[in-house]
């Protein structure tokens, strides 16, 4: 599906959007599954990594690896 506005979203917008979605879900005890997309270029991969780091910094996700 073509979304003409998708190319207009800046990296900070992606990070802010993800944070808002995760906060909304956390406040309502709604489980979240995050499926990344667009990580096929280095620039996209950086935005995804920065978003995940931001979510972790704000205690919205736990990056601990369980054994």
C-alpha positions in Angstrom: 0.0 0.0 0.0 1.4 3.4 -1.0 1.4 6.0 1.8 2.5 9.4 0.3 3.1 10.9 3.7 5.4 8.1 4.9 8.4 9.6 3.1 7.8 12.9 5.0 8.2 11.4 8.4 11.5 12.5 9.9 13.7 10.3 12.1 12.7 12.2 15.2 9.1 11.8 14.3 9.5 8.0 14.1 11.1 8.0 17.6 8.5 10.2 19.1 5.7 8.2 17.5 7.1 4.9 18.9 7.5 6.4 22.4 3.9 7.7 22.4 2.5 4.3 21.2 4.5 2.4 23.8 3.5 4.8 26.6 -0.2 4.6 25.6 0.0 0.8 25.6 1.8 0.7 28.9 -0.7 3.0 30.6 -3.5 0.7 29.5 -1.7 -2.6 30.1 -1.9 -3.4 26.4 0.7 -5.9 25.0 2.8 -4.6 22.1 4.6 -6.5 19.4 7.1 -4.4 17.4 7.8 -5.5 13.9 10.4 -3.3 12.3 10.3 -2.4 8.7 12.4 -0.3 6.3 15.6 -1.5 7.9 17.1 -2.4 4.6 19.2 0.7 4.3 21.7 1.9 6.9 19.8 5.1 7.4 16.6 3.2 8.2 18.4 0.8 10.5 19.8 3.7 12.5 16.3 5.2 13.0 15.1 1.8 14.2 18.1 1.3 16.5 17.7 4.9 17.9 13.9 4.3 18.5 14.6 1.0 20.4 17.4 2.7 22.5 14.9 5.5 23.3 12.2 3.1 24.4 14.7 1.3 26.6 16.0 4.6 28.1 12.5 5.5 29.0 11.8 2.1 30.5 9.2 1.2 28.0 10.9 -1.9 26.9 13.4 -4.3 28.5 16.4 -5.3 26.5 17.6 -7.9 29.0 18.3 -11.2 27.4 16.8 -14.0 29.4 18.4 -17.5 29.5 
